[in-house]
Amino acid sequence: MERLFEAEKTALVVIDLQKWIGNQYAPYSADQVVSNAAALADAFRNKGSLVCLVRVSTKDGKDMPKPKLDKSPPPLNMVEGWDEILPQMNVSHSDIIVTKKQWGAFYGTDLDLQLRRRGIDTIVICGIASGIGVDTTAREAFMHGYQVVFAIDAMTGLSQAEHDHVRDIIFPRLGRIRTTKEILDVTKEQA
């Protein structure tokens, strides 16, 4: 049987599960994604594996990219504390918090440095949204030489079509796709 990953060389990277998220996602609801991601984070912490919680934040919006676009992005839901990690993620003192200014979690952050210094060669990735932050971070991880495992039911898209496209076309070219249960089973096997 294939060994999906080694706990001591693997980090969970959770994308943008913060207070700004709304509820218009497909195929999974935000609640389902947060529940699955929290279960993964707890299991990784219990194994002594690294958990990286990624959030997007800005002081005044001037530090974020502003390219000319054919289609405007959805507006950020900047409620009070919008950039705080959701409490359901049970942030631990052992977690690494990565703050980004764009879609991907590697560019302009110390994520790669934090992973390499800890001997990490594999990331399990989840979060919102499948075709934006998750996809971009996975592509960056692939280009940095990391093994990538997608927790496919611990992520969701802004639409079913977006999620299906990256799940069926992009993700299989970047890594391996597994369910939360399959990943949790691996963490239990490595007791």
N, C-alpha and C positions, 0 to 999 in steps of 0.2 A: 504494500500500500504506500502511496506517495506521502512523504512527510511534507505537509503544507508549509510549516515554518518551525523554527526553533525559538521558544519563548524568550530566551536570553538575548537573541539577536533580532528581535522583532519589536516594533513600536506600533501602537494604534494611533492613527492620525485622524482626528475628528474635525470636520470642516464646518464652521459657521453655525454651530448649534448655540445660538445666542438669542437674546430677548427680542430682536427685530423680526424673527421669522413669523410668517403669517400662517395661513391654513389652506392655501390654494395650491396643493401639490398632487402629483400623480406619479406612480401608481400607489404609493404609500402616503399616509397622512403624516403630518409633522409629529403627532403623538407616537405613531408606530416607529418612526425613525429615531426619535429621542429615546424611547423605551429600549429599542434594540441596541442603540449606541451606548446607552448607560449600562446595559448588561455586559457589553463587550468591555467597556472601560473598567467596570468592577472586576471582571475576570482577569483582565490584564494586570491590574494593580495587585490582585491576590497572588498572581504568579511572580510578581516583582518585575513585570515587563513595563516598559516606558509607555506612558500615555501623553500624547501631544494634543492639546486642545487649541485649535486655530480659530481666531476671530478676526473679523474685519472691523477696523475702527478708524476714525479720523477726528482730528481736533476741530477743524473748520472747513473740511472739504477741499482745501487747497493742496493737500498732500496726496490726493488721489488722481489717477489718470483721467484725462478729459479728451479722448479722441473724438473726431468727427465721425458720426455713425449714421447709417441708413435707418436704423431702428433704435429708438430710445430704450434704454434699459428700464426695468420696472423701478419705481421709486423705492428708496430705502424707507423702511418703517422706523423712523428715528424717534421712538417713544423714549421716555425717561429711562436711562440705563440700557439703551438699545444694543450696546456693544458688549454687555456683560454675558459671560457664559451662563447658560440656563442652569438653575439650581439642581435640576434632575441629573445633571452630569456629575454631581458630587465631587467637585474639584478637590483634589488632594494636594498636600504639600509636595508630593513627589512628581506631580504633573508638570510638564513644560507648557507654558502658555505662549503661543506664537501670535503676534499681532501683524496683520498684513494690510496692505493698502490697495490691493488689486485681487484678481481672481485666484491666482496661484499662491500657495503657502511657502514656496521656496524663494522666489524672486524678492530681493530686498529684505529678507528676514535671516535669522540665524538657524533656521530649521535644519539645513544640511549639516552645519557645524555641530549642532546638538546631537544629531543622530550619529554622525561619524565618530565623535568623541566617546560615544557609548558603545561602539562596535556594532551598531545596527546595520543590517543589510537587507531587511525586509520590512515593508510597511503594510499594515492592514488599514484600509481607508474607508471612511464612511462620512455621511453628513448631507448637507443641503447646499447647493443643488447638484444633482448628478451631472448635468451637462455644462456646469459653469465651474464652481470652485473645486468640486471633486475631480472632474475631468482634467482641468488645468493642472491641479496639483499632481495627479497621477501621471500626466505627460511629463511634468518636470522631474518627478521621482524616477521615471523610466530613463530619462536622459541623463540623470545623475548616477544611473547604474543600480538602483534599488530593485529588489524583487517586489512586486505589487500584488496584493490580494484585495479584491473588492468585496466588501460586506454588502452584497447587493440589496438586501432588504433592510439595511440600516442607512439607506440613502434614498432620495427621491428627486424627481425633476419638477421643473416649473410646469411641465406638461407630460402626458404619457408619451407623446412622440419624442420629446427630448430624451427622456429616460431610456426608452426602447432603442433609440439610435446609438447612444453611447454603450449601452449594455450589449447590443448585438453586433455593432460594427467596431467601435473603438476599444472598449475594455479588453476583449479577447486578444487584441494585438499588443496590449501593454502588460497584461498579467493574468491572474487566475480569478475567476468569479466563484464566490461561495456564499452560502446563506449564513446568517448569524448563528444558527444552530450548528452548522458544520464547523464554524470557527470556534465556537464555545466547546464543542466536542474535542477539538485538538488541544485546547488549553487544559481540559480535564485529563486527557491522555498523558500529558506531560507532568503528571503529579510527582 
